């Protein structure tokens, strides 16, 4: 099995509270992996640990064979949505992505325009992000996550705020990204998203993995 992410015996505490309790999971390359669980179950904490945003108390996480927090601070080729994407409210969606793209200089105007169209936003719109609906902000967050063509995507509730049409479009986009060889970790409280999209699903409750299986 070609695993892009290996989570080995991971425990994360906040004072006396165990947010993750001896979690072990592998995620195979080129598939969509679902993570389900109620609010507070540990989904977001696990994603933050994989991204290197939180330090582990026990265990280790390897991404592409490198230990997070030891051999690398965070995965090198990663697109992520965790919680509400933060954007500058007084600028357009295109301007926001341009500022972010300028940090690494990997993509330019043409690619930014393409990715906005891909998520159903108008690259020529002058509308400020502060006036966006929740669904438009979520689309912009997805655009930001995928714009530099990372091979790994970690998406925490990417359908939040989308209407039925938006959900259908984002599902189609995620399946296309999988076809392109991307590995996607997807947290959702919507079991339909999981059944439509995911090759594997793990259920987490009170920081423990309580079930794991293939969907397809």
N, C-alpha and C positions, 0 to 999 in steps of 0.2 A: 504493500500500500504506500502510495506517495503522499505522505502527510505534510501539509504546509504549516499546520499548527499542532503542537503537542503540549497539552496541559497535564502536568504530572503532580498529583497530590497537593493541589494548591489550597491553602487556607489564607483567608484575609479577615482580620479582626478590626473592629472599631471599638476600642476600649474592651468591654466585656462581651460585645456582640460579635458573633461569628457570621459575617456576611457570606463567606464561602467556607465550606467545611470539607476539606480533603477531596477536592474536585479533580477528576482525571478524565480527559476527553481528547480524542484525536480528530482532526478535520482534514479530510482528503482533498487534494488539489483538484480544481476544475469542477467543483460541485457547489450546490446551494445547501447550506446546513442551517436548519431551524433550531431556535432555542425558545421554548415556551415556559411560561410561569407567571404567577400573579405579580402585581406590583410589590416590590420589596423582597422578591424571591431570590435575587442575586444575579439576574441577567445582566443588568447594566454594570454592576461591579466586576463581573467576569470580563465583559468587553473592555472595561477600562484597564484591567490588569493585562489583558492581551496587548493593548495599545501602549502599555508602559506608563500610563497615567497614574497608576497606583502601585506602590511597592507591596510585594508579597510578604506574608509572615512565615509561611512554610511552602515548600514545593518549588517548582520551576515551570516556566513557559518558554518553549522554543518556537520561533517562527523562522522558517527556512533554515533550520538547524542552528540558529543563533539564540543564545539565552537572553531573554529580555531583562534589562536592568543590570546585566553583567557584560555580555559581549556587544550589546547594542542597547541604546536607551529605549528605542521603539522600532517597530518594523519599518524597513526602509521604503517599501513600495506599497503604501497603504492609503486607502480612501475611507473616511469614517464619518458617520453621523451618530453622535451620542447626545441625547437630550436635545434641546432646541438649538439649531444652528445659530451662531452669533454673527450678525452682519451689521454694517454701518447703516443706520436707518435713513440718513440724509442723502444717500447715493442710490443710483439705479442698480439693478441686478448685474448688468454688464460691468459697471464700474467696480462693484464689489469683487467680482471674479477677477477683474484685471488687477486690482490691488493684490489679491492673494496669489495670482499667477506670477506677479512680479517678484515675489519672494525667492522663488526657485528658478525662474526664467526658463522653464521647460516648454511652456506653450505660449502662443501669442494670439493676436486678435482673431485670426481665422478659426482656431480651435475653440476659443471662448464662444464665438458666435455659434459654432456647430453644436456645442454641448448645450447651450441654452435652447436651441431649437429641438434638440433631442429630448429634453424634459418638458417640452410644451410651453416654453417662455419665449417672448419676443425679444431678440437681442437689441432691437432699435427702440424699445420702450424707454421713455424717460422717467417713468413712474418710480418714485423712491421706495426702497424696501420697507420703510416705516409705514407705507400705505398698503403693503401687500396683505392679502388674506393669509390665513395660516397655511392653506394648501399651496399657495404660491411660494411662501417661505420654505415649505418642505421641498418643493420642486427645485428651488435654488440650492438648498442644502444637498440634494442628490447630485445636482450639476457640479457643485464644488467637490463632492466626494469622488466623482468619476472623471473630472476634466483632465487630469494628468495621466489617464489610462493606467491606474495602479493595478497590479495583478491580484491584490487582496482588498476586499471591501467588507467593512464591519458596519452594519446598518441596524441601529436600535430604533424599532418602530418607524420605519421609513414611510408607512402609509398614513401616519398621523395627520389629520386635518384634510385629507383628500376626499373628494366626492367619489361616487361610484365610477365615473368616467376616468378620473385621475388614478384611482386604484388599478383599473384595467390597464391604463397606459404604463404605469410603473411596473406592474407585473410583467408586461410584455418586454419592457426595457431590461428588467433583471434577467429574464430568460435569454434575451439576446446577449447580454454580457456574459452569461454562463457559456453560451455557444462560442463566444470569443475566447474562452479559456480562463475566465476570471473565477476565483474562489470567493464565495459570498457567505458571510455569517449574518443571519437575519433573526432578530428578536421581534416577536409579534405576539399580541394577545389574541389575534384573530386566527382561529384554526383553519379557516378557509385559505388565507394567505399561505399558511404552512403546507396544507395539502396540495395546493396548486403549484407551488414553487419548489418545495424542498426535496432533496434526495435523502437526507437523514433528518431526524428530529431528536432533540434531547429535552427532557422536561426537568426543570429545576424547582425545588421547593425548600424554603428555609436554608438556602445555601448548599443543598445537596442535590446531586443528580439522582432522580428517582426512576427515570426510564430513559432508554436510548434505543433507537431502531431506525431502520430504513423505511422510507416512504414509497420508493419506486423500485 
